[in-house]
Amino acid sequence: MKIQTIKVEDAVGKVLSHDITKVVKGEFKGAPFKKGHIIKEEDIPELLKLGKENIYILELEPGDVHEDEAGIRLGTAVAGEGVRWCEPKESRVNLYADYNGLLKINVPVVEEINELPDVILSTLPNNTVVKSGDMLAGTKVIPLVVPEQTVVEAENICRRAGWVIKVVPFKEVKVGVVITGNEVYKKRVRDGFGPVITEKVESFGSSVIGIDYAPDDAATIAGKIKRMADGGAGLIFVTGGMSVDPDDVTPRAIHLAGARVEKYGAPALPGAMFMLAYLGDVPVMGVPACGMFFKATVVDLILPRLLAGERVSRRDIVALAHGGLCRSCSQCRYPNCTFGKG
């Protein structure tokens, strides 16, 4: 790379080879003079105010790549299904969601890309629920010019990995709900679980096809779970009765229904007594009482993944430990907080 230095006063008619940034605290951050701008006589006072007494004309040597081209190539390489990139702004290329869904980040590959010299790729956390138009990531190179080989290495990493960043759309799942507890079954108290679960499910575009009630009897609960599955439910909630009291029989009922338990107990608070099992291919979630009381629990970390068609494993639940502690803020800000962001 060759750089020619020209005094601003002598630069009229010259073409800028990079953005010139202006920052005013609390008011403005941007590039009033962008790459490709032809400098005019009236630009000179403003450039001087920005501290630019000289401008620089780049002459790329063979094997060099300008930062804008590098950003575009990086954005193209990492953008997968449901992801689009924008034109460079101050050499940074941002990536956005094409539709609502679950953001999936290939974390080891992102780290491998960032091991390359002068390459930056920064993303939202893996498994973030995103909406169409949400920013997902940003990528750029640090210097004005990088060797072509650096960009090629990043592209090769992406090609070998198969995918780096993608958005998985939510499926329209038919959801069944079995609400346990003598107090609700015998109508001593009003059901608080049904409305909460229905709201969560519908927010992802799925629907509750049935809510049934059962007393604290394992065989009865098991029978209702099986009937929900036979009736077409692709996901089943079983609420209440998840603790260690003698009359809390829901975990045993899920066993009796023939489901294979993936994990009982989750390292997420609230939600420690959560259970995930599979009745064939149908996920069965045992939800403790906290799922009715708190706005955000372990259910909110697992449900989006199930509705995106992912088979959540024991290992996935164990991994929730890092970031699985809710701060119990006086005013809940979830999902704009640290809960589930390990």
Number of C-alpha atoms within 10 A of each C-alpha: 16 10 11 11 12 14 12 20 17 13 21 15 11 17 18 19 18 22 18 17 14 16 11 8 7 6 6 10 11 14 15 12 18 17 16 12 15 15 19 13 12 9 15 18 13 12 20 13 10 13 9 15 14 16 22 19 17 18 12 13 11 9 11 18 20 20 21 23 18 28 29 20 18 26 27 18 20 30 22 17 16 19 25 19 23 15 15 18 16 17 23 22 25 23 24 22 25 20 17 19 25 23 25 22 22 16 14 11 20 20 13 12 24 16 12 13 13 15 20 19 20 14 17 15 16 16 19 20 21 21 16 14 14 15 18 25 22 20 25 26 24 14 11 16 20 20 17 14 12 19 25 15 13 22 19 14 19 24 13 9 12 13 18 21 26 23 28 24 20 20 15 16 22 19 24 27 26 22 26 27 23 16 14 16 17 12 10 9 11 11 17 14 22 19 11 14 19 18 13 16 20 14 10 20 13 18 18 19 15 15 17 16 19 22 19 20 17 21 18 16 28 24 15 21 28 18 14 23 21 10 13 14 22 20 23 26 21 30 25 25 25 24 17 10 8 8 15 18 22 28 27 16 24 28 16 18 19 15 21 16 19 17 18 17 17 21 19 25 21 24 24 19 24 28 24 25 25 20 20 11 12 17 24 26 24 26 27 24 19 21 22 19 13 12 14 22 26 27 21 17 21 19 18 21 21 18 25 19 14 12 13 18 14 14 10 12 23 15 16 21 15 13 15 25 20 19 12 14 9 6 6 14 13 15 14 8 12 14 24 27 18 13
